Amino acid sequence: MSRTQSTATDVASTADTDTPLLDVRDLRTQFSTDADPVVAVNDVSFTLSRGETMGIVGESGAGKSVTARSVMGLIDHPGEIVGGEILFDGEDLAAKSEKEMQTVRGNRIALVPQDPMRSLNPVLTVGSQIVETVERHQNVSETEAKEIAIDAMAETGIPDAADRFSDYPHEFSGGMRQRVLIAIGLACEPDLIIADEPTTALDVTTQAKILDLLNELQEERGMGILMITHNLGVVAQTCDTVGVMYAGNLVEKAELEALFERPTHPYTRGLIDSIPETDREYDELPTLDGAMPDLTELPTGCNFAPRCPYAEEACRTAGDPELRGVEGTPSAAACIRADELDLSEGRVPDAAGLGKSVDRSGDPLLRVEGLKKHFSAGDGVLGGLTLDRSGGGFPKLKRQSVKAVDGVDFDIYPGETVGLVGESGCGKSTVARTVLQLLEPTDGGVYFDDQPLHELGSSEIRSLRAEMQMIFQDPGSSLNPRKTVGGIIGRAMEKHGVASGEEKHERVGELLERVGLSAGAAGKYPHEFSGGQQQRVAIAHALAVEPRLIVCDEPVSALDVSVQAQILNLLNEIQAEEGIAYLFISHNIGVVKHICDRLAVMYLGEVAEFGTVEDVFDAPYHPYTQALLSAVPHADPTRRTNRVLLEGTVPSPIDPPSGCSFRTRCPKKIGDVCEREDPELADAGDGHHIACHLSREEMSEPVGEGHAGDARSVESGARSDD
């Protein structure tokens, strides 16, 4: 019996436990087009029991979200469910009318969507949005509905729920907004929760809290959870069974440990191999060649055959294989070679080229000293004013400011990658934009090749733009949709005098091929490319002007693991050939470990720890770094790491704590010194800098399995989830 099913049996003792909570049979969902219909979900079948969590994984376009929306009856025109049954507690949801489904959605089946800012109404308080759901589905008074809403907020870990009931979504952090969505889903005590990428945009500590919360609530209530995600680390930490989708088909079904111990479909093996783990060393990440096929032009034979390293001629001619049991395993796979393939061992990463040498004997390319960026806390003449009573006597008016970056120091040498990591709101992206002078610094200096950027005029800054470029998180919004990619890249060349005319067209084609696209792609528009391909275009655009420094702001966070691996390998390859330096910003600890040479850990606008990747991962000394590393979800369901759980949330940068900014959450706070004195970022030896009042001797010993990247347990105040 699974981790959660034993609890579910007690909770649902009166239910027929032999009947699945959700039984999807041969589900087929298609979308009408001017040509033939596009089948997005092709004869998919699976079951989900009470108290069980099932993960649906796969790359973008695999059909995961369409499957979830089909179960909810949320397929809009021109889409429609054209076949199969969706049996929920014995009733076929596919046969119900829209009016009948309205009594099921939000009441017995709840959806927790990916993006809370798009899902929550910005002009309504969070409490009123929960109350609306309760009043719609339960016969209770407004007062009772409010009590239920506050209880739901408290149950999902929102502090001071009664006080925050009247707050608006923008007044919550990303993790807290996600908790609000979970509270909306839980308010009517549903039997099934469908969580569609609920942690994709969250930092590791917030992600860990959300996953723990879902697990705890499920154990208490015995709900079924359908987890839609492309993050196999999330799957390994939360699920009991897993379904892997590819091009609208379910290509593998397995129990969790069986899936990771011995996957039976080559696509599953490829997904697992593509994950950059913190305790493994790579020269180059294993990747899945190619991309998800266009559903309007599926290949003959197995849909995965063009990308499969094990494909034979029969795979390309015998039709798309059906899902069937695999001999000697409890799993099922849609692969004609599943019985003969042993996929228990992945591709071993090549470590021959490890240990990239960065020459730091000369001057750094970029030097940041005491950088501060403060924003006004309000608009208008009186905006941001508050009463200051600290001086005694009559209070005085004091203008408040948001201390987004409050004294940051680091440097980057040619050919080096320096990473910035930390929770959302710690100031990472503000550092990036201030370094590039897209924001004017409040104080401190930024020196590029010994030139003081903070002292240069706008025209002088523009002349240096060719040497400093940026790759943004969302290429779809950073690329001009009205221009072809050739026009986008070519304009950058012309603007900075790199090339024009025929030479420009030739260089555009060469660049596109350099980033793994064809020269013919120059005539296409951004919307004609997948997310990974758009990011390749963004990289080509950054390379077009031959920069010496590229700032990468979350460049792979929205990508599938397979595409992410391709982009990371590409960035490493370009750096090795061109000697470009990167400032790499990410909340994905595994990505940072793979691509960075040195790492700065940021908290509330300050650097808490800075050193080589080996120093920070092998021996993290700052309690905040320990907590970040302990929260990383490993793609191994048998692995247990002692978690350092941080209480509370990041304090407001408008009114940061006195002394050490981390002291309000630190499990190892010592006496009054942490409250009075802000620790300096001091050299602890070999360039490893730590901003903490604790000595190295006071730091704890490694726990867990002893792998690199395991957190060190904190002796005082830490809790373990094992």
PEZI-V253248 format. One record per backbone hydrogen bond with DSSP energy under -1.0 kcal/mol. CO is the residue of the C=O (numbers start at 1). NH is the residue of the N-H. E is the energy in kcal/mol with one decimal. If there is no record, write none. Layout:
BEGIN
co->CO nh->NH e->E
co->CO nh->NH e->E
END
This chain:
BEGIN
co->2 nh->6 e->-1.1
co->4 nh->8 e->-2.3
co->5 nh->9 e->-2.0
co->6 nh->10 e->-1.0
co->7 nh->11 e->-2.3
co->8 nh->12 e->-3.0
co->10 nh->13 e->-1.1
co->12 nh->15 e->-1.5
co->15 nh->17 e->-1.2
co->16 nh->19 e->-1.7
co->21 nh->89 e->-2.5
co->22 nh->48 e->-2.7
co->23 nh->87 e->-2.7
co->24 nh->46 e->-1.8
co->25 nh->85 e->-2.4
co->27 nh->44 e->-2.2
co->28 nh->82 e->-2.4
co->28 nh->83 e->-1.2
co->29 nh->40 e->-1.8
co->29 nh->41 e->-2.0
co->30 nh->80 e->-2.3
co->31 nh->38 e->-3.0
co->38 nh->31 e->-2.6
co->41 nh->29 e->-1.9
co->44 nh->27 e->-2.8
co->46 nh->24 e->-2.9
co->48 nh->21 e->-1.2
co->48 nh->22 e->-2.4
co->49 nh->52 e->-1.7
co->52 nh->225 e->-2.6
co->53 nh->240 e->-3.3
co->53 nh->241 e->-1.7
co->54 nh->227 e->-2.9
co->55 nh->243 e->-3.4
co->56 nh->229 e->-2.1
co->57 nh->245 e->-3.1
co->59 nh->62 e->-1.9
co->62 nh->248 e->-2.5
co->63 nh->67 e->-1.9
co->64 nh->68 e->-2.0
co->65 nh->69 e->-2.8
co->66 nh->70 e->-1.9
co->67 nh->71 e->-1.9
co->68 nh->72 e->-1.6
co->69 nh->74 e->-3.2
co->76 nh->79 e->-2.8
co->78 nh->32 e->-2.2
co->80 nh->30 e->-2.4
co->83 nh->28 e->-2.2
co->85 nh->25 e->-2.9
co->86 nh->93 e->-3.3
co->87 nh->23 e->-3.0
co->88 nh->91 e->-1.8
co->91 nh->88 e->-3.5
co->93 nh->96 e->-1.4
co->97 nh->101 e->-2.3
co->98 nh->102 e->-1.5
co->101 nh->104 e->-1.0
co->101 nh->105 e->-3.0
co->104 nh->107 e->-1.1
co->104 nh->108 e->-2.2
co->104 nh->109 e->-2.2
co->108 nh->191 e->-1.7
co->108 nh->192 e->-1.9
co->109 nh->106 e->-3.4
co->110 nh->194 e->-3.2
co->112 nh->196 e->-2.2
co->115 nh->119 e->-1.5
co->116 nh->120 e->-2.6
co->121 nh->124 e->-1.3
co->125 nh->129 e->-1.4
co->126 nh->130 e->-1.5
co->127 nh->131 e->-2.6
co->128 nh->132 e->-2.1
co->129 nh->133 e->-1.1
co->130 nh->134 e->-2.1
co->131 nh->135 e->-3.0
co->132 nh->136 e->-1.5
co->133 nh->137 e->-1.4
co->134 nh->138 e->-2.3
co->138 nh->140 e->-1.9
co->141 nh->145 e->-2.6
co->142 nh->146 e->-2.1
co->143 nh->147 e->-2.0
co->144 nh->148 e->-2.4
co->145 nh->149 e->-2.4
co->146 nh->150 e->-2.6
co->147 nh->151 e->-2.3
co->148 nh->152 e->-2.3
co->149 nh->153 e->-2.3
co->150 nh->154 e->-2.5
co->151 nh->155 e->-2.6
co->152 nh->156 e->-1.5
co->153 nh->158 e->-2.2
co->154 nh->157 e->-1.6
co->160 nh->164 e->-2.3
co->164 nh->167 e->-1.8
co->165 nh->127 e->-1.9
co->167 nh->126 e->-2.6
co->168 nh->171 e->-2.1
co->169 nh->172 e->-1.9
co->173 nh->177 e->-2.5
co->174 nh->178 e->-1.8
co->175 nh->179 e->-1.6
co->176 nh->180 e->-1.9
co->177 nh->181 e->-1.9
co->178 nh->182 e->-1.9
co->179 nh->183 e->-2.6
co->180 nh->184 e->-2.4
co->181 nh->185 e->-2.1
co->182 nh->186 e->-2.3
co->183 nh->187 e->-1.6
co->186 nh->189 e->-2.6
co->191 nh->224 e->-2.7
co->192 nh->110 e->-2.7
co->193 nh->226 e->-2.7
co->194 nh->112 e->-3.0
co->195 nh->228 e->-3.2
co->199 nh->202 e->-1.5
co->203 nh->207 e->-3.0
co->204 nh->208 e->-2.4
co->205 nh->209 e->-1.8
co->206 nh->210 e->-2.4
co->207 nh->211 e->-2.5
co->208 nh->212 e->-2.5
co->209 nh->213 e->-2.5
co->210 nh->214 e->-2.3
co->211 nh->215 e->-2.3
co->212 nh->216 e->-2.7
co->213 nh->217 e->-2.8
co->214 nh->218 e->-2.2
co->215 nh->219 e->-2.1
co->216 nh->220 e->-1.9
co->217 nh->221 e->-2.2
co->218 nh->222 e->-3.2
co->224 nh->193 e->-2.6
co->225 nh->54 e->-2.6
co->226 nh->195 e->-2.3
co->227 nh->56 e->-3.0
co->228 nh->197 e->-3.3
co->231 nh->235 e->-1.6
co->232 nh->236 e->-2.3
co->233 nh->237 e->-1.2
co->234 nh->238 e->-1.1
co->235 nh->239 e->-2.4
co->240 nh->256 e->-2.6
co->241 nh->55 e->-2.5
co->242 nh->254 e->-2.2
co->243 nh->57 e->-2.4
co->244 nh->251 e->-2.8
co->244 nh->252 e->-1.2
co->246 nh->249 e->-2.1
co->248 nh->42 e->-3.2
co->249 nh->246 e->-2.8
co->251 nh->334 e->-2.6
co->252 nh->244 e->-2.9
co->253 nh->332 e->-2.4
co->254 nh->242 e->-2.9
co->255 nh->259 e->-2.3
co->256 nh->260 e->-1.7
co->257 nh->261 e->-2.6
co->258 nh->262 e->-2.7
co->265 nh->269 e->-1.9
co->266 nh->270 e->-2.2
co->267 nh->271 e->-2.1
co->268 nh->272 e->-2.3
co->269 nh->273 e->-2.3
co->270 nh->274 e->-1.4
co->272 nh->275 e->-1.2
co->277 nh->280 e->-1.1
co->294 nh->297 e->-1.9
co->302 nh->305 e->-1.2
co->304 nh->307 e->-1.8
co->308 nh->311 e->-1.1
co->314 nh->318 e->-2.6
co->315 nh->302 e->-3.1
co->324 nh->333 e->-2.7
co->326 nh->329 e->-1.9
co->331 nh->326 e->-2.5
co->332 nh->253 e->-2.2
co->333 nh->324 e->-1.7
co->333 nh->335 e->-1.0
co->335 nh->338 e->-1.3
co->337 nh->341 e->-1.9
co->350 nh->283 e->-1.2
co->351 nh->354 e->-1.5
co->365 nh->449 e->-3.3
co->366 nh->412 e->-2.5
co->367 nh->447 e->-3.0
co->368 nh->410 e->-1.7
co->369 nh->445 e->-2.7
co->371 nh->407 e->-2.3
co->371 nh->408 e->-1.3
co->372 nh->442 e->-2.5
co->372 nh->443 e->-1.4
co->373 nh->405 e->-1.8
co->375 nh->402 e->-3.5
co->382 nh->385 e->-1.6
co->384 nh->400 e->-4.3
co->386 nh->398 e->-3.3
co->388 nh->396 e->-2.1
co->396 nh->388 e->-3.8
co->398 nh->386 e->-2.6
co->400 nh->377 e->-1.7
co->402 nh->375 e->-2.3
co->402 nh->404 e->-1.9
co->405 nh->373 e->-2.8
co->408 nh->371 e->-2.3
co->410 nh->368 e->-3.1
co->412 nh->365 e->-1.8
co->412 nh->366 e->-2.2
co->413 nh->416 e->-1.9
co->416 nh->582 e->-2.4
co->417 nh->597 e->-3.1
co->417 nh->598 e->-1.7
co->418 nh->584 e->-2.6
co->419 nh->600 e->-3.1
co->420 nh->586 e->-1.9
co->421 nh->602 e->-3.2
co->423 nh->426 e->-1.6
co->426 nh->605 e->-2.4
co->427 nh->431 e->-2.2
co->428 nh->432 e->-1.9
co->429 nh->433 e->-2.3
co->430 nh->434 e->-2.2
co->431 nh->435 e->-2.7
co->432 nh->436 e->-1.8
co->433 nh->438 e->-2.5
co->433 nh->439 e->-1.4
co->434 nh->437 e->-1.1
co->443 nh->372 e->-2.5
co->445 nh->369 e->-2.7
co->446 nh->453 e->-2.1
co->447 nh->367 e->-2.6
co->448 nh->451 e->-1.9
co->451 nh->448 e->-2.5
co->451 nh->453 e->-1.3
co->452 nh->455 e->-1.8
co->453 nh->456 e->-1.0
co->457 nh->461 e->-2.3
co->458 nh->462 e->-2.4
co->459 nh->463 e->-1.5
co->461 nh->464 e->-1.2
co->462 nh->465 e->-1.1
co->464 nh->467 e->-1.5
co->467 nh->548 e->-1.9
co->467 nh->549 e->-1.9
co->469 nh->551 e->-3.0
co->471 nh->553 e->-2.7
co->474 nh->478 e->-1.1
co->475 nh->479 e->-1.6
co->480 nh->483 e->-1.3
co->484 nh->488 e->-2.3
co->485 nh->489 e->-2.5
co->486 nh->490 e->-2.6
co->487 nh->491 e->-2.1
co->488 nh->492 e->-1.2
co->489 nh->493 e->-1.5
co->490 nh->494 e->-2.3
co->491 nh->495 e->-2.8
co->492 nh->496 e->-1.6
co->493 nh->498 e->-2.7
co->494 nh->497 e->-1.3
co->501 nh->505 e->-1.6
co->502 nh->506 e->-2.2
co->503 nh->507 e->-2.5
co->504 nh->508 e->-2.5
co->505 nh->509 e->-2.0
co->506 nh->510 e->-2.2
co->507 nh->511 e->-2.6
co->508 nh->512 e->-2.4
co->509 nh->513 e->-2.0
co->510 nh->514 e->-2.1
co->511 nh->515 e->-1.7
co->512 nh->517 e->-3.1
co->513 nh->516 e->-1.4
co->518 nh->521 e->-1.6
co->519 nh->522 e->-1.6
co->520 nh->523 e->-1.3
co->521 nh->524 e->-1.9
co->522 nh->486 e->-2.3
co->524 nh->485 e->-2.6
co->525 nh->528 e->-2.1
co->526 nh->529 e->-1.8
co->530 nh->534 e->-2.7
co->531 nh->535 e->-1.8
co->532 nh->536 e->-1.5
co->533 nh->537 e->-2.0
co->534 nh->538 e->-2.3
co->535 nh->539 e->-2.0
co->536 nh->540 e->-2.4
co->537 nh->541 e->-2.5
co->538 nh->542 e->-1.9
co->539 nh->543 e->-2.2
co->540 nh->544 e->-1.2
co->543 nh->546 e->-2.1
co->548 nh->581 e->-2.4
co->549 nh->469 e->-2.5
co->550 nh->583 e->-2.0
co->551 nh->471 e->-2.9
co->552 nh->585 e->-3.3
co->556 nh->559 e->-1.5
co->560 nh->564 e->-3.1
co->561 nh->565 e->-2.0
co->562 nh->566 e->-1.5
co->563 nh->567 e->-2.4
co->564 nh->568 e->-2.5
co->565 nh->569 e->-2.3
co->566 nh->570 e->-2.1
co->567 nh->571 e->-2.5
co->568 nh->572 e->-2.2
co->569 nh->573 e->-2.4
co->570 nh->574 e->-2.6
co->571 nh->575 e->-2.2
co->572 nh->576 e->-2.2
co->573 nh->577 e->-1.7
co->574 nh->578 e->-2.9
co->575 nh->579 e->-2.4
co->581 nh->550 e->-2.6
co->582 nh->418 e->-2.4
co->583 nh->552 e->-2.9
co->584 nh->420 e->-2.4
co->585 nh->554 e->-2.2
co->588 nh->592 e->-2.1
co->589 nh->593 e->-2.4
co->590 nh->594 e->-1.5
co->591 nh->595 e->-2.1
co->592 nh->596 e->-2.3
co->597 nh->613 e->-2.2
co->598 nh->419 e->-2.5
co->599 nh->611 e->-1.9
co->600 nh->421 e->-2.2
co->601 nh->608 e->-3.3
co->601 nh->609 e->-1.2
co->603 nh->606 e->-1.6
co->605 nh->406 e->-2.6
co->606 nh->603 e->-3.0
co->608 nh->691 e->-2.9
co->609 nh->601 e->-3.1
co->610 nh->689 e->-3.7
co->611 nh->599 e->-3.2
co->612 nh->616 e->-2.5
co->613 nh->617 e->-2.6
co->614 nh->618 e->-2.5
co->615 nh->619 e->-1.7
co->617 nh->709 e->-1.4
co->622 nh->626 e->-2.2
co->623 nh->627 e->-1.9
co->624 nh->628 e->-2.3
co->625 nh->629 e->-2.5
co->626 nh->630 e->-2.1
co->629 nh->632 e->-1.0
co->634 nh->636 e->-2.0
co->636 nh->639 e->-1.4
co->653 nh->403 e->-2.0
co->660 nh->663 e->-1.4
co->662 nh->665 e->-1.8
co->662 nh->666 e->-1.2
co->670 nh->674 e->-1.2
co->672 nh->676 e->-2.0
co->673 nh->677 e->-2.6
co->674 nh->660 e->-3.0
co->680 nh->682 e->-1.3
co->682 nh->690 e->-2.4
co->685 nh->688 e->-1.7
co->688 nh->684 e->-3.4
co->689 nh->610 e->-2.9
co->690 nh->682 e->-1.9
co->696 nh->699 e->-1.5
co->707 nh->710 e->-2.0
co->711 nh->703 e->-1.1
END
